Amino acid sequence: MSTAPFLKMNGLGNEIIVADMRGRADRVTPAAAVALNADPATRYDQIMAIHDPRTPGTAHYIEIINSDGSLAQACGNGMRCVVQALSAETGEKHFVFETLAGILTGDEHPDGSITVDMGKPRFGWEEIPLAEEFYDTTGIELQIGPIDAPILHTPSVASMGNPHATFWVEDDVGNYALDRFGPLLENHPIFPERANISIAQVVAPDHIILRTWERGAGLTRACGTAACAALVNGARTHRTGRKATVTLPGGDLVIEWRADDHVLLTGPAEFEFSGSFEPFTGTWLRDQDSTAQVSA
Ligand SMILES: N[C@H](CCC[C@H](N)C(=O)O)C(=O)O
């Protein structure tokens, strides 16, 4: 079986593997995804597998795989890494992609920052999806902790193509044991496709502090789609405006919910090293001179 090139990158510390599957008929198997994550040198949060267009003449299809091997519909930090990788390869600065969340575009700016149009948010309970009818998804009946003194409760829920719950708190997001509450909420029966779980502190109408337990990946240093979900949930609950800086453990993203309902995410991407891997088993080799691959 032939190997495929990959780039180990990160988006604000969200660990990403960009796998080049163009020209191949196979996919990254769940076994390969789990094996790559088991090796400390290549442990990651998401694999962004670049495939040939599914419809000839359209955009490259990006398959997104969480480190537990599950497929995800969207990944904002990973999309920025794909844009940077393709920009370094082709010199182009504007890209159109197809994902399970729909058609996305990405642009690299002269200063190296990258903006991805993450498409439109969805708020209907069936679109999130939720297991029961909720006609007001700005705050659903879900809580963690004692009934009479819940620790986290009444989250706003939204989809950026993938499911998100935003729990609002007044104090430091670090005060909450998200490593304990995250898996309980990720797998709560109200979320038939599981969910990404975030704790958000709104410090100003244009500034949110966020921590996320990611579906299929656990605690990560940044989650782009969670930042998008927090902004649109903040705006529709009148906690924030339609543009804000979202501060994550790994750094800041700027999120804007445009008047045309598209959500734009802007931030950095970083190259770490390159190699090649076998998409069926996950065995891999590091390129010797990987510094020449992508400018820092
Ligand atoms: N764990 C997410 C996918 C990756 C999201 C995150 N890494 C981002 O940057 O958006 C899910 O299963 O929906």
PDBQT file of the ligand as one rigid body, heavy atoms in Angstrom, charges set to zero:
ROOT
HETATM    1  N1  LIG A 301     -14.635  17.947  17.620  1.00  0.00    +0.000 N 
HETATM    2  C1  LIG A 301     -15.469  18.650  16.625  1.00  0.00    +0.000 C 
HETATM    3  C2  LIG A 301     -14.702  18.822  15.307  1.00  0.00    +0.000 C 
HETATM    4  C3  LIG A 301     -13.506  19.743  15.436  1.00  0.00    +0.000 C 
HETATM    5  C4  LIG A 301     -13.871  21.095  15.939  1.00  0.00    +0.000 C 
HETATM    6  C5  LIG A 301     -12.707  21.984  16.325  1.00  0.00    +0.000 C 
HETATM    7  N2  LIG A 301     -11.409  21.381  16.407  1.00  0.00    +0.000 N 
HETATM    8  C6  LIG A 301     -12.695  23.242  15.493  1.00  0.00    +0.000 C 
HETATM    9  O1  LIG A 301     -11.630  23.866  15.346  1.00  0.00    +0.000 OA
HETATM   10  O2  LIG A 301     -13.801  23.637  15.024  1.00  0.00    +0.000 OA
HETATM   11  C7  LIG A 301     -16.718  17.804  16.344  1.00  0.00    +0.000 C 
HETATM   12  O3  LIG A 301     -16.655  16.573  16.428  1.00  0.00    +0.000 OA
HETATM   13  O4  LIG A 301     -17.750  18.416  16.006  1.00  0.00    +0.000 OA
ENDROOT
TORSDOF 0
